[in-house]
Amino acid sequence: MKYKCIRVRVGDRVVVEREHRIVAERVLGRPLPAGACVHHVDEDKGNNANQNLVICQDDAYHNELHRRARILRAGGNPNTDKYCNDCKRVLPPENFSLRSYGSRDGRVSTCRPCNYVRRKRYPPTKKAVA
């Protein structure tokens, strides 16, 4: 489902805005800060009730809310468990290899068994020496 949009008159122009942003701004009493985004708690883009909207300061926090909700839906504890993007299971973080860069928690996004299958399926290629 797409976001609900409405037309808003701004001076002598008419602009199209997403309804959930207008609802959030109305409740907040001012325009949303730069970089802020609005999260739908029930993940239904059409449900723009005040109780269903959370104003996030940035995309990183918004993504964190989705990560935690995904772990909860799978029956895990978002404070201690991690979600495997391949097998869709929730496991303790010890089942994920360490990564030195590009990760929120310092671990890869696939569990060790899935990572092993992935490496077997897609072996690293040798780089040509010039």
N, C-alpha and C positions, 0 to 999 in steps of 0.2 A: 504494500500500500504506500502511496506517496503522501507527503505532508500536505495538509490542508493549507491553501493560500487564500488570502483575501486582498482586495484592493484598498489602498489607503491614500487619502488625499494629503499631499505634502506641498503646501503653498498652492501654486497653480498647476502642479503635476499630480498624476496618479501613479503610484508605485505598487508593485505586488510584493507582499511580505508573507512570510510563513506565520500561520496563526499562532503556533506555540510560542514564538518569540514575542509576539504582541501581548499574549496573555501574561507571559513572564515579566515583561516590561511594565505592564499595568499593575501587577501585584507588587513588584519592586518599587514602583512609583517613579521610575526614571529609565532612560535607555540602558540597555545592557552594556557593560564595559567592553572595551575592545578585546577581542580574542575569546570572549565568553561564548559558551554554547549551552543549549537546553537539552536535558536528558529526560526521556520518557521512562518512568519507573517500570511500568508494565510492558514496555517496548512496543506499544501500540501507537503508531504515528498519528492515528486519528483521535486518540484520547487526549484532549488538551485541557482536562480539568486541572485546577490549581494543585490539588493533592497529588497529581501524577507527574508534575514537572519539577525538575531539580536544575538550578542554574549552576553550571560548572565553570570554574575560572579559566579552563583551557581544555584542549583536546586530550591531553595526557590524563587529566583527572576523569574526563568522560570515558576514556578507554578503560581506566581502572575500575570504574563502576560496572562496565560490561564484563570485564574479566572476573570480578568478584561474583556477579550474578550468575555467570556461566558455571562457576565452581559450585555455587549453592544449588543450582538446578540439578547438577550431576550428583548431589549428595555429599559434597565435601565441605571442608572448612576453609574459607578463603584466607584465613590468617595463617594457615599452616600447609595447605595442599597446593598443588600445581596441576594445570590441565594440559594434557597432551593433545596437540593439534592434529595428530594423525589417527590415533586409536580412540580419541574422545573420552579417555578415562581420566579420573582424578586420582593422583598418586602423591605420595610424600616427595618432597623436593630431592631427596637422596637418589631417586630413580631417574634423575635428569643430569646429564653431563654438565660440567662447568664450562663457561664461556668467558673469554677475557674482555669482550666488548659487545656493544649493541643490545644489551638485555637489561631489563629493569631489575631483575634479581640475580644476574650473573650466571644464569643457566639457560640452556637451549630450550626450544619450545616443543621438542618431541622427546618422549621417554627413551631410555637406553635401548629397549628391544626394537622400537620403531626406528630409531636412529641407525641401528645395526642393519635392519632390512633396507633402509634408504641408501646406506653406503654400498650395500651389495648390489642393489638395483642400478645405482648411478655411481659407478666408481670414478674417482678423480682422474682427470686426463693429464697426461704429461705435457708440460709446456715446452714448446720448441725453443731451442737455443739458437740465437741469431749469430 
